[in-house]
């Protein structure tokens, strides 16, 4: 696995966990939230999107450097 793919996967994990932490904070403040399974589903989608954006963005960023 190349460094760009590993970096993108780590950013995807950070994105997914960040969503879950924010959802948990929302629930701890006394709100109902969206439920456990939908929250996990949204976290998976957030992780996939974050991974894709990080992978493409890193490649484009390093292409434009002199």
Protein Blocks (a to p, Z undefined) as FASTA:
>chain_A
ZZklmmmmmmmmmmmmmmmmmmmmmmmnopabjojklmmmmmmmmmmmmmmmmmmmmmmm
mmmpZZ
